[in-house]
């Protein structure tokens, strides 16, 4: 996993991993969620990838758009 830059300094997202159709997100509380094209939608996954790489806005986007649409909770 790659460290999330957290440019706002307010995000609970600490790490992320990008795959073809999947974004995996780790939070400060060590919980890890995997979002997929099938669970969250292709457009949402594409946007999450952009935000993860930019280091800003990922948690806000997740909370507003895909919070409960994860494919599975890894931890």
Secondary structure, 3 states (H helix, E strand, C coil): CEECCCCCCCCCEEEEEECCCEEEEEECCCCEEEEEHHHHCHHHHHHHHHHHHHCCCHHHHHHHHHCCCCCEECC
